[in-house]
C-alpha cells in the first residue's frame, strides 16, 4: 500500500471530531488514546473505538495506544481485534527493542513509532534496523521531548526550533531511512497558519520525509499537496529513469543539460513511487 502523506490525529473519545476526520482527505487517521485523551476519558475512548464498526475503502485506520508498561497500554491492546484497524502508533518508543516487545503481544501488525519523545530515545535511532520488524514508519515529536528535558521552550528567540529539536528531527529522518521505513515529519502546531504549514511541509519533502502528522482536518489538504510530486518533478524523474534504462551500464549521464549519476536515479525512482 502507498505510504500515507497525511497522518491525521483525532481524539478517540470525540465522535464529533472523529466524524470530521473521516470526512477529510487524510491518507491515514490516527485514533488517539494517549495525549489528547484525559486520564478519566480513556475508558470512554476505548468504548468509542469498539463501536466504530466496519467499512470499505477510505484512509488507513491507525490507533495511538498508550506507552509500553502502562496499565492503559494493556487495555488498549484489546482493541486490536476491532475491524479495519490497520496499525499501531507507539508513543515514547526508545529503541528497536520496544518494537520487538510490542510484536510479541500483537503479532505482525504494522507499527508507526514516535521515536524522539524521551531523552534516552535520541541515543537509539539506529537500533530500529531489523528486516524482521513490523515497523512501518517513524515520526518525531518535540513537545514531549521538551517536557522530558525540562525546557521552558522548544524554540529560540526567533521562533525557530532550537538545535536539540532540529537534531531530533534529523535523527528521526536518518533513522527511518536506515531502517527502510517511512520517515514522517512532526506536527505543525498552529493549524490556522496554512502558509507556515505549507512551507514546513514542502521543506520536509525536500529533505526526504514522505509524510507529515496533522492535528486538524484543515491541515490535510496542504500536507497532501506538499508530498505529492508536481508535473515538473515527475517529468524530470521520468527522464532520469528513462535515460538510465536506455544506457544501463552508464555511471553518469546528461539529462536536461545537467549531469546525473546513480544517486539521482535512486531519488528519481522514489519520486515515481510516490506518484498516485
N, C-alpha and C positions, 0 to 999 in steps of 0.2 A: 504494500500500500504506500502511496505517496506520503512523504513526510509532511505533517501539518505546518502551514505557515503561521497561522494564528492559533494560540492556545488560550482560551478564554476561561478565567476563573469565575465561578459563581458559588455563592454560599449555599450549601446543600440544605439549609433549613428554611429557605425562602422560595416558595412555589412561584411567587410573582417574578422574582429575579431569574429563576430557572426558566420560566416561560419566555422572558425577553432574550435570554441566552440562546434558547432553542430557535428563536425567530431570527437570530443573527446569521451571518455568513461564515461563522467561525469554522475552521477545519477540525478543531478539537475543542471539546468542552471539558473543563476540569471541575467536577463537583467537589467542593472543598469542605472537608470535615475538620480541618485544622484551624488555621489562624483566623479565618473570617467567621468562625462559629464560636460563640461564647461557651465556656465550660458547661453551663446549665442548658445549653441548646443542642448539645451533641446527640443526646438520645433522640430528640425530635428530628435532627438532621438524618440520622440513620433510618428512621421510620419513613421520612420523605423519600429517601433513596430506594427503599424497598417497594414503594408504591409507584415508581416510575413506569413500570410495565415494559413491554417490548415495543419495538418499532422497526421500520425497514429503511435503509439508506440514511443519508444525513451525515453529520460530523461524527468523528470518533468520540466515544464517551470514556473519560478517564475519571478516577476518583483520587483526590489527595487525602490519604489517610494520615493519622497522627504518627509521630515518630516511633521508631523501634523502642521496645522495652517500656512502653507505657500501657496503662490499663485500656485506654481508648483505642490504642493500636490493635490490641487483640480483638476488641469488639468490632472495629472497622473491618477486619478481615472476613467477618461473617457475611459481609455484603458482596463478596466476590462471586457468589452464586447468582447475583442479580443479572437478568438477561441484558445483553448488549454492553456490559462494561468491558471496554477494550483493554484497559491497562491501569496501572497504579502509578500515582505520583508520590514519591517518597521524599518527605522533607527531612532536612538536617542530616542528610547522608554524609558520612565522613570517610568512607573508603569502599573499595570493591567488596570487602568482606561484608558490608551491610547489605549489598545486593544479593550475595550468596546466602546470607541468613534469611532474607525475605523469601528467596526462591525455595528454601527448604519448607516454608509454610504455604506457599502459594503455587508452586509449580513453575511453569514457563510463561506465565502471564507477563506481557511487556511491562517494563519499569522505566519511568522518567524520573531521574534522581535530581533533586535540587542540592547542589554539591558545595556551596560556599557559605553555609549559614552558621557555622561554628568556627572557632579559632583553629581547632585541630583539622578541620576539613581542608584548609588551604595546603596542608602538607601531604594530602592523599590523592591528588588529582591524577596521578599516573597509575594508581592501583586499580582503576576500572577496566584495564585492558584484559579481557578474558573472552576468548572466542566462544566459550560455552555459556556465557552470561545471558540473562534475559533482558539486560539493559538495552533500551531503545533510544533514549535521549538524555541529555544533561543540560540543566539550566543553572543559573546563578541568582543569588539574592543578596541585596545589600542591607535591607532593613534588619533582619535577624542577626546578620554579622556585626553590624554597628552596635546593636544592643549587647551582643556577646562580648565585644571588645571594650564596652564601657565608653563608647564615643558619644560626644554630645551632638555630633552631626556627621553625616557621611559625605558632606560637600565642603569644598573650600570657600574662601571669601568671594570668589567669582561665581559661585553656584555650580561649578563643575564637580564631578566626583573626585574625592580625594584619592591619592595614589593607592592606598590599600585596597580600595574598592575597584579601581581600574585594574589592579593586579589580579584580584579575584575573578573579574570578568575575563581577562586574558587567559588565566589558568583554566577556567571552565572551557573556553573555546579550544585551547590546545589539548586539554584532557579528553574532550569529546571526540575530536578528530583522531587522537591517538587510539582511542577505544573503538573507533569505527562506528560511532553512534551520532545521532543528530545533535548539533550544538544549537541551543535555544537561548536567545538573549532575554535578559530580565525585564521586569515591568517598567513602564514609564508612568510615574505616579499621577501626574496631572492629566486626567482624562479629558479636560476641557481644552487643552493645548494641542490641537491637531497638528499645527505646524512643527512644534517641538517633537512630537511623536514621530512624524514623518521623517524629519531629519535624523533622529536617532535610529529609526528602523532602517533607513537607507544606508547609514553608516555601518550598521551591524551587518547588513547584507554584503557590503563591500569587503568587510573584514573576514567573512567566511561563515557567519551564522546563517542558518537557513529557516529560522522561525523566531517568534517572539511571544512572550507571555503578555496577556491582556487582562485588565481588571474591570473593563466596562465594554458593553457592546459597541459603543461609538468608536472604540479603538480598532475594531476588527477590520473594517474596510481599508484604512490606511496601512495596516500591517500586511494584509494580503497583497496590496498593490506594491509595497516595498520589496516583498520577497517573490514577486512574480517577474521573471525576466522580460524586459521590453523587446520590441521588434528588432531594434538595432543590435542589442546584446545577443539575441537569438541568432540573427543573421551572421554576426561575427563568429560566434561559436560554431555554427554550422560550417562556415567557410574553413575554419581551422581543422575541424574533423574531416571534412572532405579532402582537404589538401594532404593530410597525413594518410588518408585511405588511398589516395592516388599514388603516394610515394611512401609506402610503409617502412622502408628501410632508412628514411631520412631522419637526421637528428635535429636539423634546423631548416625551416622553410620560410619563404616570404609570403605573407598574407596581408592584403590591403596596404602594401607598401611598408610593412614592418616585419622584422624577423621574429619568428615564434619558435619555441622549442617544446620538448616533451612536457614540462610543467604547464605550459599554456594549453597543450592538448588535454591534460587531465582536468584543468579548470573548465575548458570548453565542454567536455563531456558532462561535468557536474551541472553546468548551466542547462544543457539539454535534458538532463534527468529531471530538472525542476519544472520543465515546461508542462503545462496542463492542457 
